[in-house]
Amino acid sequence: MSALVLGIAGSGGRMGRALVEAIAMAPDLRLGLALEQADSPFIGRDPGDWLGAPLGIAITSDVQAGLERCAVLIDFTRPQATLDHLAACVQHRRGMVIGTTGFSAAEKAQIQEASQEIPIVCAPNMSVGVTVALALLERATQWLPADYDLEITEAHHRHKVDAPSGTALRMGEVVAKARGWNLPEVAVYGRQGTTGPRPSRTIGFATVRGGDVVGDHTVSFMGEGERLEITHRASNRATFAQGAVRAARFVVDQPAGFYDMRSVLGL
């Protein structure tokens, strides 16, 4: 059985290196394309150098030529770069796994439109644990009384550029939908000064940035006399990388469409 050949966008970054390692360690996978932006100092290097085991390819900025060698592109970069890579994947009819966060509503619509042409797995968090947590959050919101206050707290490393995290926003969307709310109408992203009593029909977000925190997320359901918290903590990026390659194995056999990690896990 031949190996599934994958491409990685942002192969020199923290997540990119975790993906390189995950693919290198999997007997059924092979890295056929390692992308970086044209001015990256990693251009021309072998992505396996960081593992002490060269993979026989060079990091490039040429997505057009590279896509001919792989079946699925995994992208954890920035919104504009991801959309550029998406256009190339549509042109070459290649599947795509998107873990990038920070998209605007219009950019999300572009991804949805592209999914009419190619299969796409798009999720702000690729970990199995977060996917299960989202399912638990939906149930908990449905089962708990509607007067329980909802607050979401997330923490990430100092280098993360968007806030709240895509995972925190996804959690907010899940609990808002379970309450019959529209998240943009009820989200509160900051509190300062004399805010007055907390309105009942709101979902609060708190963001922490610092150090090397990979990703912590907690949703608190707060009632009179008790508090229920559902928390996910990631200790390293391997969990996201393993989820992404699992998504790549899934998406390569799917027809054009928009999928998430619940689809990948069969939930």
N, C-alpha and C positions, 0 to 999 in steps of 0.2 A: 504494500500500500504506500503510495507516494505521500510525501509530507505536504501539509498545507503551508503555502508560502504567504507570509504576511509582511506588511510594511508598517513602519512606525514613523509618525511625524513628531518632531521634537525629540529625537533620539539621544541628544546630549544632555537633556534636562534630568531632573530628579525622577520624574515619572518615566521618562523615556528609558533611562538606564534600568529601572526596575522591569520594564517591559522587555528590554533586550535580554535580561537574565532569565525571565520567565520563558521566553521563546527558546533560548539556547538550552534550557534544561528539559524541554518537552520533546520527546522522541518523535512525535507526530507533527511537529512544527518546524519551519525554517524561516529565517529572516532573509527576505529578498530585497528590501528597500529600507534604508535608514535616512530620514530627511532632517535637515536643519536649514535655518535661514541662510541666505547667501553670505552674510558677513560673519557667520559663526566661526570661531576658532577651531571647531571640530570638523569642518569640511575637509574631506580627504582622509580622515582617520578611520580605522577599522572600529566599529562599535563594540567589538568583542575585546578591545584592549583593556577596558575597565574590569573585565572578568579574568584577565590573564589568559584568554583563549580566543585568539583572532577568529573571526567568522568568515573571512574571505571576501568581504564587500567593503566599499568605502562610503562614508557619509556624504550625501550629496544634497543639493538644493533643487535638483531637476525632478520634480514630481511627475512630469509628463512621461519621460523616458522610464523612470523607475516603476511606474504602475504597470507597465507591460510585464513585469516579472513577478507580480504578486496578485493574489485573489482578493485580499481584504486589507484596507488601510486602517490602522488604529491611530486616533488623533486625540492627544491631551495637550493642546497648545493654547492659542489665544483665539477669540472669536473670528477676527478677520482672516487669519491664517487658515483656520478650519474651513471657513467658507470658500477660500481659494482652493483648498485641497478637495472640498466637496464637489466643486465644479469639474475638477479633473477626474474625479471618480465617476461622475455622471457621464462624462465624455467617453471614458474607457469601460464603462459598465462594470465597475468594481464595487463590491460591498464596502461598508464603512462602519467602524465602531467609534462613536464620538463621546469622549468623556470631558471635553472642554466645558467650562462654565462661564457665566457672565454674558450670555446672549441677550440681546434686546428682543422684544416681542416680534419685530419685523424680521430679525435674523432667525428666530425660531420658525417663523413661517416659511423662510427659505429652505430650511432643513426639511420641513414637512412636505414642501413642494417637490424637493429632490427625491423624497422617498417614494414618489409615484414612478420614478425611473429605476431606482436601485434599492436594495435592502439596506436599511440603516438601523443599528442599535444605538440609541442615544439616551444617556442617563448621566445625571450629575455625580453619581457615585456608583462604581461598578462592584462594590463588595457584596458578597452574599449576605453578610450580617445586616447591612443597611437595607437591603431589599426585603429581608424578613422583618426588620424593624418597621418599615413603611406599612407592611401588612398588619402588624400589631397595632400601629398607631390608628389605622382606619377602624379596626375593631374597638379599640379602647375608647375612641371618640364617640362611636355609636352607642356603646354600653354605658358610659358614664353620664351622669346628669348634665344637662345643657348649661347649668349655672357654674360649672367648674371652669376656672380661668385657664387660659392656654398661654404658655410662655415657652420660647425656644431659645436655647443658648448654644453657641458654637465657638470653638477655639481652633485656630490654625497657626502655623509657623509665620514668622515675620515677613516672609517673601510673598505670601498670597496677595494677589492684587485686587480681588473682588470681595465685596461684603454686602449682605450676608453671603455665606457660601451657597453654592448651588444645591447642596444637600439640605441645608437648613430651609431654603426656599421650597424645595420639593416636599419636605416634611410639612411645611406650612400649607402647601397646596392640598396635601392629603387630609389634614385635620380640618381645614376650611371646607373642603368639599363634603366631608362627612357631616359637618354641621349645616350644610346647605348655604355656605357663604362663598363670596368671591374674594380671594386673598387680597388683591390690590385695594379693596374697599375696607378691609379690616386690619391690615398689617400696620404695626407701629414699630418703626425702626430705630427710634431713639427717644429718650426721655431726659429732660433737663429742666431745672427750675421748679416753679410751682405748677405742677401738672394737674392737681385736683384728683379726686377719686378715680380709680381705674374704671373706664367704661366696660361693660360686660361683653359687648360685641366687638372684641378686639383680640388680636394675636400679637403678642410682643416678641421682639427679636433682640437678642443681646450678642454682641460680637467681641471676641477676644483675639488679639494677634500678638505673638511673641515666640521667641526661641525656635525650637525645631518640632513643635507639636504637629503631628501628621494629620490629625483630625478627630475632634471630640464633638459629639452632638447630643443634646438632651432636650426632650420635650417634657414639660411639666404640666400636669393636670392638677390644679389647686382648688380644693373645695374647703368648706368649713370643717376644721378639725383633722384634715388629712391631705396628703399630697402623693400622687402617683407620678413616678418619673420613668421614662423609657430612654435609656442611654446607649449609645454606641461609641466605642473608642477604638481607633485604629492605632496600632503600635508601630507599623511600618507600611511602606507602599506596596509590599508584595501582595497584600490582599486585594488591592485595586488592580494590580497587574494580572493576577490569576483570574479575577472576574472578567477583565477585558479580553484575555485570550479565550476564555470560555465563551464570551459573546461572539468572538470571531469564528470559533468553530460552529456556533449556531447560525450566524447570519449568512455564511457562505452557501448554505443549502436552502435559504429562504427566497421566496419571490419578492419582488419589489414591495416595500412597505416600511412602516415606521414601527419599530419594536423598542421595548425597554427591558430592564433586567428581570422583571417579572415574567416576561415572555421567555427569556433565556432559561429561567429556572422552572418554567412550567407552572407558575403560581396562578 
